[in-house]
Amino acid sequence: MTEDSHVEETGEGEGFEGKLSRRYFLKFLLGTSIILSITPFVPMVKFFFAKETKMEPGRKLIGNTKELTEGSTKVFFYPGEESEHRSFLHRLPLVQLARAREEGRDQFINDGFVAFNTICPHLQCPIELPEGGEFICPCHGGVLDVTDGTVIDGPIPRPLPAIRLEIDKGSGDIYAVELFGRIGYGRD
C-alpha cells in the first residue's frame, strides 16, 4: 500500500479544515431538519397561547344607503383598520329580508342592511363576497347565512361576529356602532 492510498482510505492528511467542514455540514443539516420539523407547529402554538386583544368599538361611518343597491356589498374595516377587522356591509334583497323576518333571524338587520366581520372563526381565512344568501369560506368550504351569520355547513365553530348598525334617516349615513361576537379562532 502506498502512502497516497493510505491517506485516501483513512482521511489522514486532509488537515483541520476538511474535518471542520464535514462537521459544520452535518450540524447545518441537523439544524435545518429541526427547524423544518418545528415550523408547522408554530400556528398551533399561536392558536393556543395567543392573547386576545380587546378593542373598544365606537361609532364609525361606513357608508350611505344610496351607495348600495339590493344584493350589493361594500367592504369596510371595523372596529380597527387591520386586515382582521375586514367586514362586509350588505344590502339584502327584499326576498331574503322577508324570509329573515318570517324566520325570526332579523336581529342584526337595520332597514335591509346587515354587517359582519368577514374573518372565518375556523382558521381566520377571509370570507368571500356573498353569493345568493350565503357567505363562503374558501379554505374549507364553510357556508354561513348572509342574514344572521349563522353556520349552514362546514367546520366553522360559531357564527360570524355581527356588527350593529345605526342609520341616519335624514342623510342616509350608515354607522357601525357595536360588534357582537369575537373576532378570531375558537369555539367561544
N, C-alpha and C positions, 0 to 999 in steps of 0.2 A: 504494500500500500504506500503510495507516495504521500508526501506532505500535503500537496494540494487536495487530494481526495479525502484525507483525514480532516482537513479544515471544512470541506463541504459537508461531510457526514455529521460532524459534531457541532458545527456552527462556531468553532473557535476561530479566532482571527477576525470576527466581524466588528469587534470593538463595542464600546459602550453605546454608541448611537443606534445600532441595529436592534439591540435588546430593548432599549428605551422606546423606540418607535413601535415595536410589536406590543409592548405593554400598554403604551398610550392608545394604540388602535383598539386593543381589547377593552380597555376602560371606556373608551369612546362608544364602542358597540354596546357594552353593558349599560352605560348611562342612557344612551338613546333608546334602548329597549325598555328601560324602566319608565322613561318619560312617555313613550308611546303606549305603554300599558296603563299608566295612570290618567292620561289625558281624557279618555272617555268618561271618567268618573267625576270630573270637575263640575259639570252641570248638576249632577246628583247632589254633590256636597252643597252647592249653591241653593238647590231646591230645599234641602232640609235645614240649612243653617242661616240662610239669608234673613235678615230682619226686615219686617215690613216698614216702609216709610209712610208716615201719615202726612197727608196734605189736607189742609182745610179748604174745601171747595168754597168758592164765593160766587157771586153773581157775575156772569160773563156773557157779553153779547156774542152770539154765534151765527146769527143770520137774520133774514127777514122773510116773512110769509110770501112776499112777491117773488123771491128767488127760486122757490121750489114749486114745480107742478106736481100733480098727482103721480105717485110712484117714483119720484126722483129722490136723490140722496146727495147730501153735502158732507164732506169730511171736515172735521174741526178737532181741536185739541182741548180737553177738559179733564181734570182741573188744572193741569200744567201744560207745558209745551213739548214735553219729551214724547218719544215715539210710543211709550207705553200708555199715554193718555189720548191716543188717536181714537176718535169717536165718529159716529155717523148720526146726522140729523136726517130723518126720513119722513117724507110726507106720504101717509098711507093712502092707497086708492080707496074710494068710497066702499067698495065691496069688502075689503079687508077691515075697514073701520067698523062697518055694520056687524061683521062676523065677530070681531073682538068684543064689541059692546054686548052682543047677544050671548056670548060665552062667558062674560064677566072678566075678561082679560084686558081691560082698558085702564088699569090703574096708573099707567105711565103715559097715556095718550092725552095730549092737550090740543084741542082744535084740529085733530087729524095728524098732528106731528108727534113723533116719538124719537128718542135719542138713547144710544147705548155706547158704552166703551167697546171697542172692537178688537180687543186683545183676548184671544181664546183662553179661558181659565184652565184648559188642559195642559198645554205646553207653550203658551204665550205666542202662538202663531197669529199673524194679522188676519182677521176675518175678511172675506171678500164682500164686495158690494152686494146688496140683496138681489136675489133673482126670484121673482114671484113673491111668495110670502115667507121666504127663508133666507137666513144668513148661512153661509157655508164656510167651514174651516178647511182650507186646502191641505193641511198637514195630515189629518187622519179622517177626513170626510165627515166631521161632525156637522149636524144641522140644527139650527136654532130658529125659533119663531120670531119673525120681524116685529110682531105687535107687542110682545112682552119679554122677549129674550130667553124664553124657556127652551130647554133642550128637547129636541124632537128625536134625534138619533145620534149615535156615535159615543165616543169615550169621554165627552165633556162632562165634568163632575157637577157643575152648577150653572145657573143662568148667567147671561152677560150682565155686568153691572149697568143698571139703568140710570138715566140722568133725568131729574125732574126739570121740566121746562116751565117758564113763565112767558106769556105773550102779551106784549103791549098792544091793546086793541086799537089805539089811535095810530101808531106808527107802523105796526106790524112787526116790530123788532122781536126777535126770539132770544131769550136769555136762558142759559144753563145755570141752575141755582143749587142743585144738590145731587150728590152721587149716592145711589143705593147699591150696596154690594162692595166687594173688594176686588181691586184690580190685581191680577196675578194668579199664581198656581194654587192648587189645592181644592179641598172639599168644603171648607167652611165659608 
